[in-house]
């Protein structure tokens, strides 16, 4: 049976594809992109002692670097009307509060990687906390939720041959 550490590392490594896909899309749309090096906690280290500085950073021209958190999802969607839930999960409450003031946006990638749901940090006054079962950690956790009318749904146009 896989222990919590192995499951965490597997999820972390799997998340990198979504980060790179969103970075590619932002880069194709005029943003400079930085993706920090991936650091994996070893078994003998406490994951609570290690938090990354963000999934990716974007900048327009000489503007400031902005932190963006990226989440891949198993949900197919194309727009607000096709979003299958009443609200959108922003992220785990602890993660949101750790990044408060630093995160410019939360980007959720559709299952087929063709669409994104963008939750701007400036909509935070409309968020609320709800306890939900997290299947990836197999436990109940507090999450911030955002109403869909505050979420931007955007198609990620493919450019080039792949």
HELIX and SHEET records of a PDB file:
HELIX    1   1 UNK A    4  UNK A   28  1                                  25    
HELIX    2   2 UNK A   47  UNK A   49  5                                   3    
HELIX    3   3 UNK A   93  UNK A   98  1                                   6    
HELIX    4   4 UNK A  121  UNK A  126  5                                   6    
HELIX    5   5 UNK A  148  UNK A  150  5                                   3    
SHEET    1   A 6 UNK A  32  UNK A  34  0                                        
SHEET    2   A 6 UNK A  56  UNK A  59 -1                                        
SHEET    3   A 6 UNK A  66  UNK A  72 -1                                        
SHEET    4   A 6 UNK A 103  UNK A 109  1                                        
SHEET    5   A 6 UNK A 115  UNK A 120 -1                                        
SHEET    6   A 6 UNK A 152  UNK A 155 -1                                        
SHEET    1   B 3 UNK A  87  UNK A  92  0                                        
SHEET    2   B 3 UNK A 139  UNK A 147 -1                                        
SHEET    3   B 3 UNK A 128  UNK A 134 -1                                        
END                                                                             
